[in-house]
Amino acid sequence: MKFALSGFDMVSDFYGSPHGIRFSIPGSQWFIVPALMSYFASEGFQTYFETLPEVIVRRRANGAPMTVGNLIIEDKPEIVCLDDELIHNMKIKNRSEAFEDSICVAYMGDRKQPDICHIENMRFAIPNPTTTSLGLAFKNYYEKECSYYGELREGSTICNVPHREIPQKIMNGQVDYGIMWNSEARHWKFKHYFPDIVKRKFSWLLMENAQSPAAELFQRIQSGVIDRYYSKYGYIIANK
């Protein structure tokens, strides 16, 4: 039985059956999940995915429950994908380098490509640095190479935007530019620049609570069987 009401069927960051092998991965990878689930199913693995901001992925991996409306999801993920910068003080059984992604400036149409240090009075959307590694990486770069990050709030730049909202803001004309991952800009077929300057590495983690089916699937992930789904969008796959 399917239950959905217009305006209320909003659980778009959760996929599959909670009885399957539980994954928690960054929200920027949402567009890859259907292909991953289909492939895993063809190999006999039932899976459940959460696509969340990286900081929340880390909290989930460390045991924090997830509340969605009146629903509380308490089961911990068994396999996690996370920015290497956020992997510390975590109880894991195994770790495998996954891939690398880079920050870019995405836009549509015929626009100039402004210097990143002179965007304070432009219509830019910048992701939240407190919940996403993307936003934090951009903030760190801006403060190192340009100026005080807080000055961006004084202009027309929109800061602290949930990264999943940025593509829609660009397409709707609410902003002219948006900071996003190179992979997601490719997915949306946005024009983009500023590539390969700020990079982040990600790893797959097999959590301490993982059961045998999750451990078996993790071994397959380590072998590179899903790398093609990521390389399609420009992720730089780690050497196995």
N, C-alpha and C positions, 0 to 999 in steps of 0.2 A: 504494500500500500504506500502510495506517495502522498505526502501532505505538503502543500505549498499554497500560500496566499500571496497575492500581489502586494509587494512592499514588505513582506515579512520573511520571505525565503532568502535570508541574507547570509547563510553559513557557507560562504564561497571559498573560505580558506581551509576547509576540511574535506577530505576525499576518502572514499572507500569505507571499509568496515572496521570499527574499533577492535574487532576480534582478530584482525590481521596483524602482520608485523608492523609495528608502529614507528613511523618516521616523523621527525620534525626538522624542517629545512627552511632556509631563508625565503621570505615572501617573494623575492625577486626571481625565484626559480619556478613560480607557479605555472608558467606556460609549458614547462617540460614535464610536469607531473602526469598528465594523461598518457603520454608515451611511455613513461617509466612504469606506470601501473599496468598498462596493456602488456608490456614486455614481461614484467614479473608474473602476471597472470598466465601468460603463455608457457612459463617455466614452472607453473604449479604453485606460485606463492601468492597468497592473498595479502594485500597491504592496506595500510591506513596512513594518510599523509596530512600533516599540518604545515601550512606555509605561513610563516610568521616573521615579524621583525627579529633580527639576529639576537638582540638582547633578550627578547622573550623566548627564543629558541633555547638560549643558554639556561634561562630560568626553568623552562620545562624539563630540560635534561637533568637539572639538579633537583627535580621533584616538585616544583611548584604546580598546583592545579590550574587548569584553564577554565575561566568562567565565560560563557557565551549566553547572554540573556539570563534565563533561569536554569540553564544547563551547566553542570560542573563536570569537567573531564579530569579525572584524577590519575588515570593510568599514565605512567611515564613512558616517553619514547624509548625505543630500543636501539634505533640507529639515527644518528644526528649528522647533519652537515653544518659546519660552522666556520666562520672566519678564524684563521689561526690566531689572530690577536686576542680573541675571546676565549681561547682554550687554555684554561689554567684552573687549578683546584677543582677538577672534575673527576668523577669516578668512572673510569673507562676500562674496558677489557682490551681494546685494540684501536689503533688509529692508522689511517691510510691517507696519504696526500691525494687530493682530488684534482683541483684545477686552480687557475688564476683568472681573475677578471680585472678590468680596469675602469676607472671613472671616465665619463665623457660628458660633454654638453650637447644635449639633444634639442632639435628644433625642426620646424616645418617651413617650407617655402624658401624664398630668396631673401635671406637675412645675412647681415654681416656676422663675422665670427669675432666677437669682442674679446679683448684680453681679460683673462679671468680675474685679474687684480683691479679691474675697473668696471665692476658690475653693480656697484652700490645703488645706482639710480636707474637700473634697468628692470624689466619685468622678468625676473628669474624665480624659479621655484627650487628650493633647496631642502633636501630631506632632513628629518629630525636627527640631530647628532646624539641624542640620549637613548634612542631605541634602535638605530640602524648603524651598522659599520660603514655603510655608504656615506651617511651624513657625518659621522665622526671623521672618516678619512678626508672628506672634503674640508671640514672645519680645520683639521690639523694642517692640511696643505695650505689653506688660505692664511692661517695665522703665521705659518713659517715663511711663506713666499710673498705675502701681500700686506695684510694689515690686521687689525683687531676684528675678529669675526662679528662682534656685537654691532659694528657700524653698519652692517648689511641691513639690520632691522630698521635703521633710520631712513633708508631710501625706499624704493618701490619693490625691493626684493622680498619675496615671501619665504620666510624661514620656517623651520620645524614642520614641514609638510609631510604627512605619511607618504612614503615613496610610491605606494600603489596609486595615489591620486595624481601624481605628476603627469603621466601620459595623457590622462583625460583633460587636465588643465591646458596642456599644449594643444591638443586637438580642438578644444572648445574656444581657444583664443584667450583664455584667462591670463596666460603668461606667454612670453615669446620664447623662453628657453627653460630647460630643466636639467638639473644634475641627476644623472642616472648611470647605472651600469652599462657598459658597452653591449653586453649580451641582450639586455632588455631593449635598448635602442634599436638593435638589429631586429628583434622580434617585431617591434612596431613599425619597422622600416622608416624610422626617423633619420633625417640627416644628422650628423654628429661630428664633433671634433674634440680636440684635447685628449687624444687617445694615448695610452701607454706611458703616461706620466705618473699617475697614482695607481698602483696595482695592489691587489689584495689576494692572498692565497687562502684557499679553503681546504678543509679536510673532512673525510668521513670518520665518524666515531662510532664504535660499538660500545654501548653503555654497559655498565656493570650488571644491570638488571635484565640484560638481553637473554632470551631463551634460545634453545638450540636452532629452531628454524631461522631466527634472526642472524645467528652466527653463521649459518650456512649461506644465507643470502649475502651477508657482509663479505664472505670470501669471494663470492662471484663478483661483487662490486669491485673488490680489490683487483681482480683479474682484468678489469677494463671493459666488461661486457656492456656497460651503459655509457661509455665515453662518447660514442658517436652522437648520442642525443644532446650532449653538451657542446661538442666541437661544432655542431651545426650552427650554433649561435655565437661563435667566436671565443668561447672559453678556451684557454690554453691548458691542455691536459698535462698533468704531472707525469714525469717519467716513472714507469712502473718498475 
